[in-house]
Amino acid sequence: MAAARSIPEIFTDLLRQFTALIRTEARLARAEISENLSAAATGLGLIVIGAVLLIPGLVVLLEAAVAALQKYGLESDWAALGVGGGVVLIGLILLAVGMSRLSVRRLVPSRTLEQIQQDANVAREQTRSDHDQVQRAA
């Protein structure tokens, strides 16, 4: 059976463990935020690519109208709608994906917050256990 620890020993141990826990959680939070910012940068890149595709889409709309009139004899409206609409659709999809990666919810270090909650629960249980041991020893 382990010897009962004094209150100063328990307090010192608790303070040392709490300090180590805070340092570990801070490192975890920094790593998770860095990961989330990287995902946000990727999202921003997709937005830029989507926007860049929208510009040539407008050019293609004009070229499709001319080509359709000359080559197929189709009405320019339908040819422009088909080609330009496809490019615009791809651009909008890329923009939507990029925007979803920039959401604030994705930047919150949720795994770290969950770990802190678990650590707090363990600390509460440990404190109760130590308190019960002190009471039994007294």
C-alpha positions in Angstrom: 0.0 0.0 0.0 1.4 3.4 -0.9 2.2 5.9 1.8 -0.2 8.8 2.1 1.1 12.0 0.7 1.0 15.3 2.5 -1.2 18.1 1.2 1.9 20.2 0.1 3.1 17.2 -1.8 -0.2 16.7 -3.5 -0.5 20.4 -4.3 3.1 20.5 -5.7 2.4 17.4 -7.8 -0.9 18.9 -9.0 0.8 22.2 -9.9 3.6 20.4 -11.8 1.2 18.2 -13.7 -1.1 21.2 -14.5 1.9 23.2 -15.9 3.0 20.3 -18.1 -0.6 19.9 -19.3 -0.9 23.5 -20.2 2.3 23.4 -22.2 1.3 20.3 -24.0 -2.1 21.7 -24.8 -0.6 24.9 -26.1 1.7 22.9 -28.4 -1.3 20.9 -29.6 -3.3 24.0 -30.2 -0.5 25.7 -32.2 -0.1 22.5 -34.4 -3.9 22.3 -35.0 -4.2 26.0 -35.9 -1.3 25.7 -38.2 -2.9 22.7 -39.9 -6.2 24.6 -40.2 -4.5 27.7 -41.6 -2.9 25.5 -44.3 -6.3 24.2 -45.2 -7.6 27.7 -45.4 -4.7 28.7 -47.7 -5.6 25.7 -50.0 -9.2 27.0 -50.0 -8.0 30.5 -50.9 -6.0 29.0 -53.8 -9.1 27.2 -55.1 -11.0 30.4 -55.0 -8.4 32.1 -57.0 -8.3 29.3 -59.6 -12.1 29.4 -59.8 -12.1 33.1 -60.3 -9.4 32.8 -63.0 -11.5 30.2 -64.8 -14.5 32.4 -64.8 -12.7 35.1 -66.8 -11.7 32.8 -69.8 -15.3 31.5 -69.5 -16.5 34.9 -70.6 -14.1 34.9 -73.5 -15.1 31.4 -74.5 -18.7 32.6 -74.5 -17.9 35.2 -77.1 -15.7 32.9 -79.2 -18.4 30.2 -79.1 -21.0 32.6 -80.4 -18.7 33.5 -83.4 -17.6 29.9 -84.0 -21.2 28.6 -83.9 -22.4 31.1 -86.4 -19.6 30.4 -88.8 -19.1 26.6 -88.5 -22.5 25.0 -87.6 -25.0 27.6 -88.5 -26.4 27.4 -85.0 -27.8 30.4 -83.2 -25.0 32.1 -81.3 -27.0 32.1 -78.0 -27.2 28.3 -77.8 -23.5 27.8 -78.7 -22.3 30.4 -76.2 -24.6 29.0 -73.5 -23.2 25.4 -73.9 -19.4 26.2 -73.9 -19.4 29.1 -71.6 -21.9 27.6 -69.2 -19.7 24.5 -68.8 -16.6 26.6 -67.9 -18.6 28.8 -65.6 -20.0 25.8 -63.8 -16.5 24.4 -63.2 -15.4 27.7 -61.9 -18.4 27.9 -59.5 -17.7 24.4 -58.2 -14.1 25.4 -57.4 -15.2 28.6 -55.7 -17.7 26.7 -53.6 -15.1 24.1 -52.5 -12.7 26.9 -51.7 -15.2 28.9 -49.7 -16.1 25.8 -47.6 -12.4 25.4 -46.7 -12.3 29.0 -45.5 -15.1 28.6 -43.0 -14.3 29.9 -39.5 -15.6 26.6 -38.0 -12.7 24.8 -39.7 -10.1 27.2 -38.1 -11.2 26.4 -34.5 -8.8 23.9 -32.9 -11.7 21.5 -32.0 -9.5 18.5 -31.3 -7.5 20.6 -28.8 -10.7 21.8 -27.1 -11.9 18.3 -26.8 -8.6 17.2 -25.3 -8.7 20.0 -22.8 -12.2 19.0 -21.7 -11.0 15.4 -21.2 -7.9 16.6 -19.3 -10.1 18.7 -17.0 -12.3 15.7 -16.3 -9.3 13.6 -15.4 -7.9 16.4 -13.2 -11.3 16.6 -11.4 -11.3 12.8 -10.8 -7.7 12.9 -9.7 -8.4 15.7 -7.3 -11.4 13.9 -5.8 -9.3 10.7 -5.5 -6.4 12.6 -3.7 -9.0 14.4 -1.5 -10.5 11.1 -0.5 -7.0 9.7 0.3 -6.2 12.7 2.5 -9.5 12.4 4.4 -8.9 8.7 5.0 -5.4 9.4 6.2 -6.6 12.1 8.6 
